[in-house]
Amino acid sequence: MYLQHWGMAKKAYADLYQAQQSGNMYKLKRLFYALRAVCGWVLHYEQMSHIEFAPAYQQTDISSSIVTRIDELIDFKSMVDESYQYSGDEELLNFIGDTLVEVDNQPLALPDM
């Protein structure tokens, strides 16, 4: 199951990156799909992460600036509807991309989906 979830994170990141590079907006919800997987739960426990982010990133060594940014976006997301269009969060996109590359380059890397 975690391989499927990891594949979804890679696809979500590719979509987000493409939107960011072309100056387009994307659903904030899409950013959370990718974040949910790379917050460490899939990496360390080989299973889907919790729906809530706190258990996923509190048990990992994610930097405090990333944790703060995630917390800010969680609060912000609670004030907008599902169709809210968002643009650019370079710090989080870099975190997602770097994590995907790091895991894919490990000796027991997850297969491409």
Secondary structure, DSSP 8 states (H G I E B T S, - for coil): -HHHHHHHHHHHHHHHHHHHHTT--EEHHHHHHHHHHHTTHHHHHSS---SSHHHHHHTS---HHHHHHHHHHHHHHTTS-TT-EE---HHHHHHHHHHHHHHHTSTT-----
